[in-house]
Amino acid sequence: MSHDFQKKIILLLLLLPGLLFFLPARCPAAQDQDLTEFSIEELMEIKVISVSKKSQRLSDSAAAVFVITREDIRRSGITSIPDALRMAPGVNVARIDANKWAINCRGFNSRFSPSLQVLVDGRSVYTPSFSGVYWEVTDVLLEDVDRIEVIRGPGATIWGSNAVNGVINIITRRANDTQGGFVQASAGSVEKNMVAARYGGTMGKDKFWRIYAKH
């Protein structure tokens, strides 16, 4: 293990206490299911929320929606959110360098995806200061992602003026489903060093939290 990689691990452990995010409790989720075992009728019953800001069946959604599930992510072996978006048809993903991306659904790609609304659990990560999405900061732990909903086409009526070319909603797992510790590290020869950690706990009987850091 290189000296630089050891420094990254130490830095991550030092920063971990400051990255505390409290998440509301939800009802316990059912056991994860393999979507490859679903019938066509069952797949059409999958619920999505990104089209109209409310839960509805995929077959009833009046938009071109593609859902990347947790099982899809696990099977693919990908290591980042932008890589996961390559699985969605109609989404253009270009890598600028080791950690910079250009992503869009329609038209020309640009560094900060100014015409694409990107959300994490329904909250926009669009930054008005430079009119775009900083993908390096949006790269949440893939282990915590439940699904990614991708809408190709305008969504400004629901999600705001920057949702011109599409909407990407990254939906994470419930805090009570990510209890305990998780550590992940990888190393490679072409700027591939990565270390991530997450820990989940409880506050009382009905409040759950988790913290995570990635570098």
MDTraj code that builds the backbone (N, CA, C; nanometers):
import mdtraj as md
import numpy as np

residues = "MET SER HIS ASP PHE GLN LYS LYS ILE ILE LEU LEU LEU LEU LEU LEU PRO GLY LEU LEU PHE PHE LEU PRO ALA ARG CYS PRO ALA ALA GLN ASP GLN ASP LEU THR GLU PHE SER ILE GLU GLU LEU MET GLU ILE LYS VAL ILE SER VAL SER LYS LYS SER GLN ARG LEU SER ASP SER ALA ALA ALA VAL PHE VAL ILE THR ARG GLU ASP ILE ARG ARG SER GLY ILE THR SER ILE PRO ASP ALA LEU ARG MET ALA PRO GLY VAL ASN VAL ALA ARG ILE ASP ALA ASN LYS TRP ALA ILE ASN CYS ARG GLY PHE ASN SER ARG PHE SER PRO SER LEU GLN VAL LEU VAL ASP GLY ARG SER VAL TYR THR PRO SER PHE SER GLY VAL TYR TRP GLU VAL THR ASP VAL LEU LEU GLU ASP VAL ASP ARG ILE GLU VAL ILE ARG GLY PRO GLY ALA THR ILE TRP GLY SER ASN ALA VAL ASN GLY VAL ILE ASN ILE ILE THR ARG ARG ALA ASN ASP THR GLN GLY GLY PHE VAL GLN ALA SER ALA GLY SER VAL GLU LYS ASN MET VAL ALA ALA ARG TYR GLY GLY THR MET GLY LYS ASP LYS PHE TRP ARG ILE TYR ALA LYS HIS".split()
xyz = np.array([
    [0.0855, -0.1196, 0.0000],
    [0.0000, 0.0000, 0.0000],
    [0.0891, 0.1245, 0.0000],
    [0.0655, 0.2186, -0.0899],
    [0.1508, 0.3349, -0.1029],
    [0.1316, 0.4296, 0.0152],
    [0.2297, 0.5179, 0.0347],
    [0.2229, 0.6163, 0.1427],
    [0.1055, 0.7118, 0.1226],
    [0.0794, 0.7537, -0.0026],
    [-0.0325, 0.8441, -0.0318],
    [-0.1654, 0.7789, 0.0024],
    [-0.1777, 0.6501, -0.0265],
    [-0.3035, 0.5804, 0.0023],
    [-0.3249, 0.5701, 0.1534],
    [-0.2159, 0.5463, 0.2297],
    [-0.2275, 0.5417, 0.3747],
    [-0.2709, 0.6764, 0.4299],
    [-0.2198, 0.7858, 0.3720],
    [-0.2589, 0.9193, 0.4164],
    [-0.4064, 0.9434, 0.3909],
    [-0.4595, 0.8918, 0.2777],
    [-0.6018, 0.9098, 0.2471],
    [-0.6888, 0.8385, 0.3503],
    [-0.6489, 0.7187, 0.3915],
    [-0.7258, 0.6443, 0.4907],
    [-0.7264, 0.7178, 0.6243],
    [-0.6100, 0.7692, 0.6651],
    [-0.6011, 0.8428, 0.7918],
    [-0.6864, 0.9688, 0.7861],
    [-0.6813, 1.0405, 0.6726],
    [-0.7615, 1.1621, 0.6570],
    [-0.9093, 1.1307, 0.6638],
    [-0.9503, 1.0217, 0.6030],
    [-1.0911, 0.9824, 0.6047],
    [-1.1378, 0.9568, 0.7473],
    [-1.0586, 0.8849, 0.8253],
    [-1.0975, 0.8522, 0.9620],
    [-1.1044, 0.9762, 1.0493],
    [-1.0200, 1.0767, 1.0205],
    [-1.0233, 1.2012, 1.0961],
    [-1.1462, 1.2848, 1.0631],
    [-1.1894, 1.2800, 0.9357],
    [-1.3033, 1.3611, 0.8921],
    [-1.4367, 1.2961, 0.9238],
    [-1.4375, 1.1685, 0.9518],
    [-1.5623, 1.0942, 0.9671],
    [-1.6550, 1.1526, 1.0735],
    [-1.6044, 1.1937, 1.1923],
    [-1.6970, 1.2460, 1.2938],
    [-1.7689, 1.3728, 1.2510],
    [-1.7116, 1.4487, 1.1594],
    [-1.7737, 1.5730, 1.1176],
    [-1.8748, 1.5589, 1.0071],
    [-1.8951, 1.4377, 0.9594],
    [-1.9857, 1.4168, 0.8469],
    [-2.1117, 1.3445, 0.8924],
    [-2.1759, 1.3978, 0.9947],
    [-2.2937, 1.3336, 1.0531],
    [-2.4206, 1.3875, 0.9905],
    [-2.5000, 1.2982, 0.9397],
    [-2.6271, 1.3362, 0.8791],
    [-2.7378, 1.2561, 0.9463],
    [-2.8362, 1.3273, 1.0057],
    [-2.9481, 1.2594, 1.0696],
    [-3.0568, 1.2368, 0.9665],
    [-3.1086, 1.1161, 0.9612],
    [-3.2116, 1.0796, 0.8658],
    [-3.3350, 1.0328, 0.9401],
    [-3.4555, 1.0730, 0.8950],
    [-3.5780, 1.0326, 0.9620],
    [-3.6014, 0.8832, 0.9530],
    [-3.6674, 0.8310, 1.0536],
    [-3.6994, 0.6882, 1.0536],
    [-3.8128, 0.6596, 0.9581],
    [-3.8090, 0.5427, 0.8973],
    [-3.9152, 0.4969, 0.8097],
    [-3.9528, 0.3554, 0.8495],
    [-4.0570, 0.3062, 0.7944],
    [-4.0987, 0.1688, 0.8227],
    [-3.9932, 0.0734, 0.7697],
    [-3.9697, -0.0365, 0.8359],
    [-3.8704, -0.1333, 0.7881],
    [-3.9040, -0.1819, 0.6493],
    [-3.8021, -0.1956, 0.5667],
    [-3.8231, -0.2384, 0.4280],
    [-3.8346, -0.3889, 0.4203],
    [-3.9008, -0.4339, 0.3148],
    [-3.9088, -0.5779, 0.2901],
    [-3.7734, -0.6280, 0.2443],
    [-3.7572, -0.7583, 0.2436],
    [-3.6321, -0.8159, 0.1982],
    [-3.6065, -0.7784, 0.0524],
    [-3.4792, -0.7524, 0.0204],
    [-3.4442, -0.7177, -0.1175],
    [-3.4852, -0.8299, -0.2112],
    [-3.5400, -0.7917, -0.3273],
    [-3.5843, -0.8892, -0.4246],
    [-3.5063, -0.8738, -0.5538],
    [-3.4815, -0.9848, -0.6197],
    [-3.4116, -0.9863, -0.7463],
    [-3.5122, -0.9576, -0.8577],
    [-3.4965, -0.8428, -0.9245],
    [-3.5932, -0.8042, -1.0271],
    [-3.5908, -0.8971, -1.1483],
    [-3.4840, -0.9733, -1.1648],
    [-3.4791, -1.0660, -1.2782],
    [-3.5812, -1.1790, -1.2618],
    [-3.6325, -1.1967, -1.1410],
    [-3.7316, -1.3017, -1.1160],
    [-3.8744, -1.2499, -1.1347],
    [-3.8910, -1.1182, -1.1599],
    [-4.0233, -1.0610, -1.1747],
    [-4.0805, -1.0905, -1.3126],
    [-4.2111, -1.1007, -1.3199],
    [-4.2784, -1.1105, -1.4496],
    [-4.2941, -0.9707, -1.5090],
    [-4.3351, -0.9623, -1.6366],
    [-4.3574, -0.8325, -1.6999],
    [-4.4630, -0.7532, -1.6232],
    [-4.5685, -0.8203, -1.5810],
    [-4.6746, -0.7529, -1.5062],
    [-4.6231, -0.6977, -1.3740],
    [-4.5369, -0.7734, -1.3067],
    [-4.4820, -0.7278, -1.1786],
    [-4.3866, -0.6103, -1.1980],
    [-4.3092, -0.6130, -1.3069],
    [-4.2192, -0.5015, -1.3344],
    [-4.2967, -0.3729, -1.3597],
    [-4.4123, -0.3833, -1.4244],
    [-4.4943, -0.2647, -1.4522],
    [-4.5552, -0.2074, -1.3249],
    [-4.5570, -0.2859, -1.2164],
    [-4.6131, -0.2398, -1.0901],
    [-4.5090, -0.1696, -1.0023],
    [-4.3825, -0.1633, -1.0466],
    [-4.2786, -0.0961, -0.9693],
    [-4.3175, 0.0500, -0.9491],
    [-4.2988, 0.1007, -0.8260],
    [-4.3348, 0.2377, -0.7928],
    [-4.2187, 0.3327, -0.8222],
    [-4.2515, 0.4483, -0.8820],
    [-4.1540, 0.5549, -0.9033],
    [-4.2135, 0.6841, -0.8483],
    [-4.1260, 0.7780, -0.8095],
    [-4.1743, 0.9027, -0.7511],
    [-4.1246, 1.0270, -0.8238],
    [-4.0309, 1.0122, -0.9167],
    [-3.9665, 1.1282, -0.9769],
    [-4.0499, 1.1978, -1.0837],
    [-4.1507, 1.1309, -1.1385],
    [-4.2286, 1.1906, -1.2471],
    [-4.3226, 1.2986, -1.1954],
    [-4.3943, 1.2690, -1.0868],
    [-4.4961, 1.3628, -1.0379],
    [-4.4807, 1.3961, -0.8901],
    [-4.3659, 1.3646, -0.8304],
    [-4.3386, 1.3888, -0.6891],
    [-4.4289, 1.3069, -0.5972],
    [-4.4882, 1.2026, -0.6474],
    [-4.5666, 1.1128, -0.5648],
    [-4.5496, 0.9715, -0.6178],
    [-4.5691, 0.8751, -0.5320],
    [-4.5506, 0.7360, -0.5709],
    [-4.6596, 0.6918, -0.6680],
    [-4.6181, 0.6337, -0.7810],
    [-4.7123, 0.5813, -0.8780],
    [-4.6485, 0.4654, -0.9528],
    [-4.7332, 0.3832, -1.0150],
    [-4.6814, 0.2690, -1.0881],
    [-4.6036, 0.3145, -1.2110],
    [-4.4981, 0.2403, -1.2421],
    [-4.4163, 0.2739, -1.3580],
    [-4.4992, 0.2753, -1.4854],
    [-4.5947, 0.1833, -1.4968],
    [-4.6782, 0.1760, -1.6169],
    [-4.7726, 0.2946, -1.6297],
    [-4.7988, 0.3674, -1.5201],
    [-4.8891, 0.4826, -1.5234],
    [-4.8153, 0.6147, -1.5405],
    [-4.6836, 0.6109, -1.5440],
    [-4.6047, 0.7345, -1.5525],
    [-4.6060, 0.7896, -1.6942],
    [-4.6429, 0.9172, -1.7057],
    [-4.6506, 0.9811, -1.8378],
    [-4.5157, 1.0418, -1.8747],
    [-4.4134, 0.9586, -1.8761],
    [-4.2789, 1.0052, -1.9104],
    [-4.1925, 0.8849, -1.9432],
    [-4.0792, 0.9129, -2.0109],
    [-3.9828, 0.8072, -2.0407],
    [-3.8944, 0.7883, -1.9180],
    [-3.9251, 0.6864, -1.8390],
    [-3.8561, 0.6632, -1.7117],
    [-3.7761, 0.5333, -1.7194],
    [-3.6537, 0.5385, -1.6694],
    [-3.5716, 0.4182, -1.6585],
    [-3.5241, 0.4088, -1.5141],
    [-3.5368, 0.2913, -1.4552],
    [-3.4986, 0.2707, -1.3157],
    [-3.3773, 0.1788, -1.3081],
    [-3.2702, 0.2290, -1.2460],
    [-3.1508, 0.1483, -1.2198],
    [-3.1615, 0.0998, -1.0759],
    [-3.1772, -0.0289, -1.0573],
    [-3.2005, -0.0838, -0.9243],
    [-3.0695, -0.1148, -0.8517],
    [-3.0824, -0.1410, -0.7233],
    [-2.9662, -0.1797, -0.6437],
    [-2.9055, -0.3088, -0.6956],
    [-2.9907, -0.3992, -0.7422],
    [-2.9430, -0.5256, -0.7976],
    [-2.8649, -0.5021, -0.9268],
    [-2.9111, -0.4079, -1.0111],
    [-2.8378, -0.3735, -1.1335],
    [-2.6976, -0.3237, -1.0997],
    [-2.6905, -0.2379, -0.9985],
    [-2.5616, -0.1815, -0.9575],
    [-2.4696, -0.2903, -0.9049],
    [-2.5243, -0.3805, -0.8233],
    [-2.4429, -0.4882, -0.7657],
    [-2.3873, -0.5803, -0.8739],
    [-2.4701, -0.6142, -0.9725],
    [-2.4280, -0.7068, -1.0771],
    [-2.3253, -0.6447, -1.1718],
    [-2.3325, -0.5122, -1.1896],
    [-2.2477, -0.4470, -1.2901],
    [-2.1032, -0.4302, -1.2455],
    [-2.0794, -0.4228, -1.1144],
    [-1.9440, -0.4029, -1.0648],
    [-1.8926, -0.2614, -1.0792],
    [-1.9809, -0.1646, -1.0997],
    [-1.9393, -0.0255, -1.1161],
    [-1.8951, 0.0330, -0.9827],
    [-1.8284, 0.1476, -0.9875],
    [-1.7716, 0.2061, -0.8663],
    [-1.8161, 0.3499, -0.8409],
    [-1.9048, 0.4064, -0.9244],
    [-1.9466, 0.5448, -0.9049],
    [-2.0856, 0.5678, -0.9637],
    [-2.1508, 0.6746, -0.9203],
    [-2.2825, 0.7109, -0.9722],
    [-2.2775, 0.7396, -1.1228],
    [-2.1818, 0.8202, -1.1723],
    [-2.1766, 0.8424, -1.3173],
    [-2.1632, 0.7133, -1.3980],
    [-2.0845, 0.6187, -1.3476],
    [-2.0731, 0.4896, -1.4158],
    [-2.2076, 0.4179, -1.4195],
    [-2.2835, 0.4278, -1.3110],
    [-2.4152, 0.3639, -1.3058],
    [-2.5089, 0.4233, -1.4099],
    [-2.4974, 0.5532, -1.4347],
    [-2.5860, 0.6200, -1.5300],
    [-2.5598, 0.5762, -1.6739],
    [-2.4469, 0.5122, -1.6995],
    [-2.4208, 0.4584, -1.8335],
    [-2.5212, 0.3491, -1.8696],
    [-2.5840, 0.2880, -1.7683],
    [-2.6798, 0.1817, -1.7948],
    [-2.8145, 0.2355, -1.8442],
    [-2.8406, 0.3645, -1.8239],
    [-2.9691, 0.4217, -1.8638],
    [-2.9652, 0.4625, -2.0108],
    [-3.0575, 0.4147, -2.0935],
    [-3.0592, 0.4546, -2.2352],
    [-3.0874, 0.6033, -2.2505],
    [-3.0175, 0.6658, -2.3451],
    [-3.0397, 0.8072, -2.3712],
    [-2.9610, 0.9012, -2.2830],
    [-2.8821, 0.8481, -2.1877],
    [-2.7993, 0.9319, -2.1011],
    [-2.6559, 0.9288, -2.1521],
    [-2.6019, 1.0458, -2.1808],
    [-2.4653, 1.0572, -2.2319],
    [-2.3700, 1.0844, -2.1157],
    [-2.2762, 0.9937, -2.0951],
    [-2.1794, 1.0050, -1.9854],
    [-2.0394, 1.0089, -2.0443],
    [-1.9685, 1.1172, -2.0189],
    [-1.8311, 1.1323, -2.0680],
    [-1.7389, 1.1599, -1.9491],
    [-1.6257, 1.0927, -1.9466],
    [-1.5295, 1.1122, -1.8380],
    [-1.4231, 1.2114, -1.8829],
    [-1.4068, 1.3202, -1.8052],
    [-1.3101, 1.4237, -1.8404],
    [-1.1710, 1.3852, -1.7917],
    [-1.1616, 1.3443, -1.6646],
    [-1.0357, 1.2919, -1.6113],
    [-1.0696, 1.1918, -1.5012],
    [-0.9793, 1.1698, -1.4062],
    [-0.9996, 1.0648, -1.3066],
    [-1.1235, 1.0850, -1.2214],
    [-1.1654, 1.2099, -1.1983],
    [-1.2812, 1.2316, -1.1115],
    [-1.3786, 1.3371, -1.1615],
    [-1.3667, 1.3792, -1.2857],
    [-1.4571, 1.4796, -1.3421],
    [-1.5400, 1.4169, -1.4538],
    [-1.6698, 1.4550, -1.4583],
    [-1.7631, 1.3940, -1.5521],
    [-1.8453, 1.5000, -1.6239],
    [-1.8905, 1.4661, -1.7439],
    [-1.9867, 1.5482, -1.8183],
    [-2.1043, 1.4575, -1.8516],
    [-2.2229, 1.4923, -1.8003],
    [-2.3403, 1.4050, -1.8125],
    [-2.4609, 1.4868, -1.8584],
    [-2.5353, 1.4318, -1.9524],
    [-2.6577, 1.4968, -1.9978],
    [-2.7499, 1.3927, -2.0604],
    [-2.8761, 1.4298, -2.0758],
    [-2.9741, 1.3396, -2.1367],
    [-3.0023, 1.3748, -2.2822],
    [-2.9950, 1.5012, -2.3152],
    [-3.0227, 1.5446, -2.4519],
    [-2.9278, 1.6589, -2.4846],
    [-2.8906, 1.6699, -2.6110],
    [-2.8031, 1.7792, -2.6511],
    [-2.6581, 1.7530, -2.6163],
    [-2.5789, 1.8626, -2.6133],
    [-2.4359, 1.8510, -2.5902],
    [-2.4055, 1.8382, -2.4410],
    [-2.3046, 1.7561, -2.4109],
    [-2.2587, 1.7441, -2.2727],
    [-2.1838, 1.8688, -2.2311],
    [-2.1859, 1.8949, -2.1013],
    [-2.1053, 2.0036, -2.0465],
    [-2.0565, 1.9627, -1.9090],
    [-1.9591, 2.0311, -1.8589],
    [-1.8933, 1.9940, -1.7336],
    [-1.9914, 1.9861, -1.6165],
    [-2.0867, 2.0809, -1.6074],
    [-2.1718, 2.0890, -1.4893],
    [-2.3194, 2.0559, -1.5154],
    [-2.3542, 2.0013, -1.6310],
    [-2.4920, 1.9579, -1.6605],
    [-2.5947, 2.0648, -1.6238],
    [-2.5878, 2.1853, -1.6820],
    [-2.6761, 2.2951, -1.6418],
    [-2.8230, 2.2736, -1.6761],
    [-2.8533, 2.1874, -1.7714],
    [-2.9924, 2.1654, -1.8125],
    [-3.0479, 2.0327, -1.7610],
    [-2.9860, 1.9805, -1.6566],
    [-3.0265, 1.8517, -1.6003],
    [-3.0489, 1.8683, -1.4504],
    [-3.1687, 1.8317, -1.4051],
    [-3.1968, 1.8391, -1.2612],
    [-3.1539, 1.7091, -1.1946],
    [-3.0643, 1.7207, -1.0981],
    [-3.0131, 1.6043, -1.0266],
    [-3.0544, 1.6162, -0.8798],
    [-3.1109, 1.5083, -0.8277],
    [-3.1598, 1.5080, -0.6899],
    [-3.1042, 1.3880, -0.6142],
    [-3.0882, 1.4051, -0.4846],
    [-3.0567, 1.2938, -0.3947],
    [-3.1697, 1.2869, -0.2932],
    [-3.2463, 1.1798, -0.2968],
    [-3.3647, 1.1637, -0.2126],
    [-3.4617, 1.2805, -0.2283],
    [-3.4778, 1.3262, -0.3525],
    [-3.5735, 1.4319, -0.3806],
    [-3.5249, 1.5724, -0.3546],
    [-3.4018, 1.5894, -0.3083],
    [-3.3454, 1.7215, -0.2799],
    [-3.2441, 1.7568, -0.3881],
    [-3.2604, 1.8731, -0.4440],
    [-3.1753, 1.9130, -0.5561],
    [-3.0314, 1.9363, -0.5110],
    [-2.9358, 1.8896, -0.5925],
    [-2.7945, 1.9168, -0.5684],
    [-2.7401, 2.0137, -0.6731],
    [-2.8320, 2.0764, -0.7460],
    [-2.7956, 2.1808, -0.8421],
    [-2.7436, 2.3023, -0.7655],
    [-2.6299, 2.3562, -0.8100],
    [-2.5660, 2.4685, -0.7405],
    [-2.5756, 2.5954, -0.8244],
    [-2.6541, 2.6955, -0.7813],
    [-2.6699, 2.8188, -0.8595],
    [-2.5400, 2.8976, -0.8760],
    [-2.4438, 2.8811, -0.7837],
    [-2.3214, 2.9610, -0.7895],
    [-2.2438, 2.9390, -0.9186],
    [-2.2474, 2.8151, -0.9739],
    [-2.1834, 2.7933, -1.1037],
    [-2.2793, 2.7268, -1.2017],
    [-2.4096, 2.7339, -1.1710],
    [-2.5162, 2.6879, -1.2618],
    [-2.4945, 2.5446, -1.3086],
    [-2.4872, 2.4533, -1.2156],
    [-2.4692, 2.3150, -1.2551],
    [-2.4576, 2.2192, -1.1385],
    [-2.4185, 2.0971, -1.1708],
    [-2.4062, 1.9894, -1.0726],
    [-2.2593, 1.9508, -1.0598],
    [-2.2119, 1.9499, -0.9384],
    [-2.0739, 1.9101, -0.9109],
    [-2.0733, 1.7606, -0.8828],
    [-2.0498, 1.6795, -0.9861],
    [-2.0661, 1.5346, -0.9765],
    [-1.9705, 1.4713, -0.8760],
    [-1.8538, 1.5314, -0.8556],
    [-1.7593, 1.4733, -0.7611],
    [-1.8154, 1.4722, -0.6190],
    [-1.8951, 1.5738, -0.5833],
    [-1.9542, 1.5827, -0.4501],
    [-2.0794, 1.4951, -0.4395],
    [-2.1472, 1.4740, -0.5514],
    [-2.2730, 1.3988, -0.5537],
    [-2.2505, 1.2483, -0.5508],
    [-2.1271, 1.2039, -0.5558],
    [-2.0966, 1.0608, -0.5651],
    [-2.1167, 0.9927, -0.4295],
    [-2.2424, 0.9615, -0.3945],
    [-2.2724, 0.8950, -0.2682],
    [-2.2264, 0.7495, -0.2737],
    [-2.2233, 0.6847, -0.1589],
    [-2.1812, 0.5454, -0.1545],
    [-2.2789, 0.4586, -0.2337],
    [-2.2283, 0.3806, -0.3258],
    [-2.3153, 0.2915, -0.4035],
    [-2.3814, 0.1866, -0.3145],
    [-2.3156, 0.1499, -0.2064],
    [-2.3726, 0.0528, -0.1134],
    [-2.5027, 0.1042, -0.0509],
    [-2.5169, 0.2368, -0.0434],
    [-2.6350, 0.2968, 0.0187],
    [-2.7440, 0.3329, -0.0820],
    [-2.7198, 0.3137, -0.2102],
    [-2.8189, 0.3500, -0.3123],
    [-2.9239, 0.2403, -0.3244],
    [-3.0512, 0.2795, -0.3172],
    [-3.1605, 0.1846, -0.3364],
    [-3.1968, 0.1731, -0.4841],
    [-3.2064, 0.2873, -0.5514],
    [-3.2335, 0.2893, -0.6954],
    [-3.2054, 0.4290, -0.7490],
    [-3.1924, 0.4381, -0.8808],
    [-3.1761, 0.5663, -0.9478],
    [-3.2848, 0.5772, -1.0537],
    [-3.3678, 0.6804, -1.0448],
    [-3.4741, 0.7026, -1.1418],
    [-3.4280, 0.8086, -1.2417],
    [-3.4354, 0.7751, -1.3697],
    [-3.3903, 0.8658, -1.4758],
    [-3.5089, 0.8987, -1.5658],
    [-3.5406, 1.0276, -1.5762],
    [-3.6467, 1.0743, -1.6651],
    [-3.5812, 1.1467, -1.7819],
    [-3.6050, 1.0978, -1.9021],
    [-3.5499, 1.1612, -2.0217],
    [-3.6564, 1.2526, -2.0815],
    [-3.6276, 1.3825, -2.0819],
    [-3.7232, 1.4791, -2.1344],
    [-3.7505, 1.5888, -2.0335],
    [-3.8217, 1.6930, -2.0755],
    [-3.8469, 1.8090, -1.9893],
    [-3.9225, 1.7726, -1.8619],
    [-3.8815, 1.8358, -1.7522],
    [-3.9518, 1.8178, -1.6256],
    [-3.9598, 1.9461, -1.5466],
    [-3.9544, 2.0602, -1.6176],
    [-3.9487, 2.1901, -1.5511],
    [-4.0758, 2.2216, -1.4736],
    [-4.1912, 2.1734, -1.5198],
    [-4.3170, 2.2021, -1.4520],
    [-4.3160, 2.1491, -1.3090],
    [-4.2531, 2.0347, -1.2874],
    [-4.2486, 1.9724, -1.1554],
    [-4.1227, 2.0093, -1.0787],
    [-4.0071, 2.0075, -1.1471],
    [-3.8794, 2.0153, -1.0772],
    [-3.8034, 2.1456, -1.0950],
    [-3.8545, 2.2418, -1.1716],
    [-3.7844, 2.3687, -1.1832],
    [-3.7234, 2.3907, -1.3199],
    [-3.6768, 2.5141, -1.3416],
    [-3.6361, 2.5577, -1.4751],
    [-3.5145, 2.4853, -1.5303],
    [-3.4273, 2.4307, -1.4456],
    [-3.3076, 2.3649, -1.4983],
    [-3.3331, 2.2193, -1.5387],
    [-3.4572, 2.1698, -1.5183],
    [-3.4909, 2.0326, -1.5597],
    [-3.5383, 2.0329, -1.7048],
    [-3.4561, 2.0869, -1.7940],
    [-3.4932, 2.1017, -1.9351],
    [-3.4738, 1.9710, -2.0106],
    [-3.3623, 1.9059, -1.9862],
    [-3.3290, 1.7843, -2.0609],
    [-3.3626, 1.6550, -1.9873],
    [-3.3890, 1.6645, -1.8591],
    [-3.4216, 1.5440, -1.7844],
    [-3.4039, 1.5611, -1.6353],
    [-3.4383, 1.4551, -1.5627],
    [-3.4286, 1.4530, -1.4163],
    [-3.3639, 1.3215, -1.3746],
    [-3.2678, 1.3306, -1.2831],
    [-3.2052, 1.2113, -1.2250],
    [-3.2255, 1.2182, -1.0747],
    [-3.2937, 1.1193, -1.0193],
    [-3.3209, 1.1149, -0.8758],
    [-3.2506, 0.9935, -0.8160],
    [-3.1496, 1.0185, -0.7323],
    [-3.0746, 0.9120, -0.6657],
    [-3.1402, 0.8869, -0.5301],
    [-3.2003, 0.7710, -0.5141],
    [-3.2758, 0.7393, -0.3928],
    [-3.1950, 0.6410, -0.3091],
    [-3.1631, 0.6814, -0.1866],
    [-3.0797, 0.5973, -0.1000],
    [-3.1651, 0.5066, -0.0119],
    [-3.1012, 0.4098, 0.0468],
    [-3.1693, 0.3163, 0.1361],
    [-3.2055, 0.3854, 0.2672],
    [-3.3009, 0.3282, 0.3390],
    [-3.3414, 0.3817, 0.4676],
    [-3.2266, 0.3719, 0.5674],
    [-3.2222, 0.4680, 0.6585],
    [-3.1150, 0.4671, 0.7581],
    [-3.1203, 0.3425, 0.8457],
    [-3.2423, 0.2924, 0.8726],
    [-3.2510, 0.1728, 0.9570],
    [-3.2124, 0.0459, 0.8822],
    [-3.1909, 0.0556, 0.7503],
    [-3.1421, -0.0585, 0.6730],
    [-2.9904, -0.0564, 0.6566],
    [-2.9254, 0.0478, 0.7064],
    [-2.7796, 0.0604, 0.6909],
    [-2.7135, 0.0786, 0.8278],
    [-2.7547, -0.0033, 0.9229],
    [-2.6976, 0.0032, 1.0569],
    [-2.5651, -0.0720, 1.0625],
    [-2.4811, -0.0311, 1.1558],
    [-2.3509, -0.0960, 1.1697],
    [-2.2464, -0.0300, 1.0815],
    [-2.1309, -0.0928, 1.0713],
    [-2.0188, -0.0348, 0.9981],
    [-1.9998, -0.0948, 0.8596],
    [-1.9404, -0.0154, 0.7736],
    [-1.9067, -0.0599, 0.6379],
    [-1.7814, 0.0151, 0.5935],
    [-1.6825, -0.0582, 0.5459],
    [-1.5578, 0.0008, 0.4981],
    [-1.5242, -0.0594, 0.3625],
    [-1.4823, 0.0251, 0.2699],
    [-1.4459, -0.0207, 0.1357],
    [-1.3207, 0.0523, 0.0914],
    [-1.2281, -0.0204, 0.0317],
    [-1.1045, 0.0402, -0.0182],
    [-1.0632, -0.0293, -0.1469],
    [-1.0057, 0.0472, -0.2368],
    [-0.9558, -0.0098, -0.3617],
    [-0.8333, 0.0688, -0.4058],
    [-0.7515, 0.0047, -0.4874],
    [-0.6303, 0.0691, -0.5357],
    [-0.6016, 0.0208, -0.6767],
    [-0.5424, 0.1086, -0.7564],
    [-0.5086, 0.0740, -0.8932],
    [-0.3924, 0.1578, -0.9425],
    [-0.3530, 0.1328, -1.0647],
    [-0.2342, 0.1989, -1.1185],
    [-0.2652, 0.3307, -1.1891],
    [-0.3926, 0.3568, -1.2222],
    [-0.4273, 0.4786, -1.2975],
    [-0.5255, 0.5613, -1.2153],
    [-0.4754, 0.6258, -1.1108],
    [-0.5553, 0.7146, -1.0264],
    [-0.6838, 0.6478, -0.9802],
    [-0.6719, 0.5231, -0.9339],
    [-0.7902, 0.4468, -0.8950],
    [-0.7999, 0.4255, -0.7439],
    [-0.7138, 0.4903, -0.6659],
    [-0.7196, 0.4719, -0.5215],
    [-0.8492, 0.5304, -0.4661],
    [-0.9167, 0.4542, -0.3815],
    [-1.0416, 0.4999, -0.3224],
    [-1.0615, 0.4348, -0.1875],
    [-1.1118, 0.5124, -0.0916],
    [-1.1445, 0.4573, 0.0386],
    [-1.2761, 0.5200, 0.0833],
    [-1.3650, 0.4399, 0.1421],
    [-1.4959, 0.4869, 0.1860],
    [-1.5331, 0.4156, 0.3146],
    [-1.6094, 0.4846, 0.3990],
    [-1.6547, 0.4256, 0.5245],
    [-1.7911, 0.4815, 0.5594],
    [-1.8701, 0.3974, 0.6252],
    [-2.0033, 0.4404, 0.6696],
    [-2.0384, 0.3706, 0.7998],
    [-2.1082, 0.4426, 0.8873],
    [-2.1542, 0.3814, 1.0114],
    [-2.2948, 0.4300, 1.0426],
    [-2.3831, 0.3381, 1.0831],
    [-2.5202, 0.3728, 1.1165],
    [-2.5536, 0.3353, 1.2586],
    [-2.6360, 0.4199, 1.3234],
    [-2.6753, 0.3933, 1.4612],
    [-2.8174, 0.4399, 1.4867],
    [-2.8580, 0.4392, 1.6118],
    [-2.9944, 0.4772, 1.6491],
    [-2.9923, 0.5872, 1.7548],
    [-3.1044, 0.6615, 1.7603],
    [-3.1279, 0.7598, 1.8661],
    [-3.2677, 0.7321, 1.9208],
    [-3.2738, 0.6702, 2.0352],
    [-3.4037, 0.6322, 2.0883],
    [-3.4585, 0.5108, 2.0157],
    [-3.5927, 0.5013, 2.0114],
    [-3.6568, 0.3846, 1.9524],
    [-3.6945, 0.4034, 1.8062],
    [-3.7113, 0.5288, 1.7628],
    [-3.7660, 0.5491, 1.6287],
    [-3.6855, 0.6457, 1.5433],
    [-3.5621, 0.6744, 1.5825],
    [-3.4772, 0.7626, 1.5024],
    [-3.3477, 0.6896, 1.4677],
    [-3.3108, 0.7010, 1.3411],
    [-3.1924, 0.6326, 1.2918],
    [-3.1029, 0.7329, 1.2204],
    [-2.9741, 0.7077, 1.2216],
    [-2.8800, 0.7975, 1.1554],
    [-2.7675, 0.7151, 1.0924],
    [-2.6969, 0.7806, 1.0013],
    [-2.5761, 0.7215, 0.9452],
    [-2.4806, 0.8323, 0.9047],
    [-2.3558, 0.8043, 0.9084],
    [-2.2527, 0.8950, 0.8616],
    [-2.1706, 0.8219, 0.7564],
    [-2.1187, 0.8957, 0.6605],
    [-2.0322, 0.8324, 0.5611],
    [-1.9320, 0.9333, 0.5086],
    [-1.8244, 0.8816, 0.4595],
    [-1.7213, 0.9636, 0.3969],
    [-1.6573, 0.8825, 0.2859],
    [-1.6132, 0.9521, 0.1833],
    [-1.5529, 0.8857, 0.0678],
    [-1.4444, 0.9750, 0.0114],
    [-1.3336, 0.9134, -0.0259],
    [-1.2227, 0.9922, -0.0818],
    [-1.1511, 0.9108, -0.1885],
])
top = md.Topology()
chain = top.add_chain()
for i, resn in enumerate(residues, 1):
    res = top.add_residue(resn, chain, resSeq=i)
    for name in ("N", "CA", "C"):
        top.add_atom(name, md.element.get_by_symbol(name[0]), res)
traj = md.Trajectory(xyz[None], top)
